[in-house]
Amino acid sequence: MLQKKDIVEFTNEFLLGHELHGFLQVGSSARGYAMETSDVDLMAFYNTNGELTSKPIHTVYKDVEVTLEHHDLHTFMLDSLDHRFNIKSLRQLHKIRDGIIHRADNHLG
């Protein structure tokens, strides 16, 4: 299982070159019931004026499977408003509901 400093190190390595609003740790590791073999799920949110298309990176870091999803914050928020008609939007809202904030306002920690 990755510790907070590992998550920050990993995320710094894989961030895109856009203005970062923040990133969240989501999934079982954020909700507190991850097993030793559980993966880590992260979501990064950027200010790209809608230019960034959401995309995930799947990799292994320190023997742990990690998924880092990159999203434009404005587009993510607009898409989430459609949750009554778009099941993908509802799933995304459930993912962030219990998220742990690791970085905001460009300050680590």
Secondary structure, 3 states (H helix, E strand, C coil): CCCHHHHHHHHHHHCCCCEEEEEEEECHHHHCCCCCCCCEEEEEEEECCCCCCCEEEEEEECCEEEEEEEEEHHHHHHHHCCCCCCHHHHHHHHHHHCCEEEEECCEEC
